[in-house]
Amino acid sequence: MKLAFWTVTKGAGSIAREYKGKLENNLKDCNIDVFTLKKYDIEDTTQIEDFTSNINEKFSQYDGHIFIMASGIVIRKIANLIGTKDKDPAVLLIDEGKHFVISLLSGHLGGANELSYSIANILKLVPVITTSSDVTGKIAVDTISQKLNAELEDLKSAKEVTSLIVNGQNVNILLPKNVRVDEEKSADGFILVSNKKNIEYTRIYPKNLILGIGCKKDTKAEDILKAIEECLDKNNLDFRSLKKIATVDVKENEQGLIDASNFLGLDLEIISRDEIKKIQDQFEGSDFVETNIGVRAVSEPVALLSSTGNGKFLVMKEKYDGITISIYEEEIK
């Protein structure tokens, strides 16, 4: 998690420098930059000449921003930088008196609410949370999505269903009888029994599908994308649940794979042949593949090795004109 402290007074700058060390020591995988005004010459901070130009440049470069200054200043400075709640970073405020930490923007999807609670606990501050669902002790749809590391179908329906929850209306999470909430399994469908003419609903796509791909040299990106689309359609799977693509190290610079991954907005994870050799006997292999690249299988072992290992194969191996695709489904914790 990459965070930034922003200050415009000497006192706030000193506080931010103090807090940086405490938070980095107590928040997992946390890296913090502290921005102070150059005229105060505060050591061990990033000294800047102009606050406005720097926040404009760096707003989207951090997971969260913590401002130690008046809320009015912050609101005016970030107003033109705000996009949508599924894209904006978390924005928090801490008063220079070291009393409160306030979740100002992206409370749920951006993680500002949860971060405020964590910071309050570490720094002995009072967390201030104003989102209705949290204040009333109820859960919002976007919070559920965040906890599952999943993707909302759309913000409008999520807002409408969250409104039903906050207003005390009954909202069901529909799951098969043989599935527990903490042990999710994919269902092929559900039956909704209701006498309501209009029912608000929303959908969450878990990010838990790993694509293992092998291909011939110089395979075009459009052919790879077409094969992925056909494979997903054939197996009734949605591209919004794709987590990443994996392949073997000899394909690290395969431009078609790189371009296809970039088009889908997915990471391309490279698995070494040495790692594949340790588990390749679990899968049906090919003498031809082994002769050419030194391992007997690609798509299945790379999919498994790049996953958490907790889950199952939905597609063992399907072939599409020189392209092989395997799909591994991770369990949702």
TADA-V130026 format. One record per backbone hydrogen bond with DSSP energy under -0.5 kcal/mol. NH is the residue of the N-H (numbers start at 1). CO is the residue of the C=O. Records with the same first field share a line. If there is no record, write none. Layout:
BEGIN
NH: CO, CO
END
This chain:
BEGIN
3: 1, 31
4: 64
5: 33
6: 66
7: 35
8: 68
13: 9
14: 10
15: 11
16: 12
17: 13
18: 14
19: 15
20: 16
21: 17
22: 18
23: 19
24: 20
25: 21
26: 22, 23
27: 23
30: 27
31: 1
33: 3
35: 5, 33
36: 34, 46
38: 48
40: 37
41: 38
43: 41
45: 42
46: 34
47: 45
48: 36
54: 50
55: 51
56: 52
57: 53
58: 54
59: 55
61: 58
62: 59
63: 2
64: 2
65: 90
66: 4
67: 65, 92
68: 6
69: 67
74: 70
75: 71
76: 72
77: 73
78: 74
79: 75
81: 78
82: 78, 79
87: 84
88: 84
90: 63
91: 105
92: 65
93: 102
94: 67
95: 100
98: 95
101: 126
102: 93
103: 128
104: 91, 102
105: 91
111: 108
112: 106
113: 107
114: 107
115: 111
116: 112
117: 113
118: 114
119: 115
120: 116
121: 117
122: 118
123: 119
124: 120
125: 120
126: 99
127: 125
128: 101
129: 127
135: 131
136: 132
137: 134
138: 133
144: 140
145: 141
146: 142
147: 143
148: 144
149: 146
150: 145
151: 205
153: 203
158: 154
159: 155
160: 156
161: 157
162: 158
163: 159
164: 160
165: 161
166: 162
167: 163
168: 165
169: 164
174: 172
175: 173
179: 176
180: 183
183: 180
184: 332
193: 191
194: 192
205: 151
206: 204
207: 149
208: 206, 241
209: 241
210: 208, 328
211: 209, 244
212: 210, 326
213: 211, 246
214: 324
216: 322
219: 216
224: 220
225: 221
226: 222
227: 223
228: 224
229: 225
230: 226
231: 227
232: 228
233: 229
234: 230
235: 231
236: 233
237: 232
241: 238
242: 239
243: 209
244: 209
245: 267
246: 211
247: 269
249: 271
251: 248
252: 249
254: 251
255: 253
258: 254
259: 255
260: 256
261: 257
262: 258
263: 259
264: 260
265: 261, 262
266: 261
267: 243
269: 245, 267
271: 247, 269
276: 272
277: 273
278: 274, 275
279: 275, 276
280: 276
282: 279
283: 280
286: 296
290: 286
291: 287
292: 288
293: 289
294: 289, 290
302: 298
303: 299
304: 300
305: 301
306: 302
307: 304
311: 309
312: 329
314: 327
315: 327
318: 325
320: 323
324: 214
325: 318
326: 212
327: 315
328: 210
329: 312
330: 208, 328
331: 310
332: 184
333: 331
END
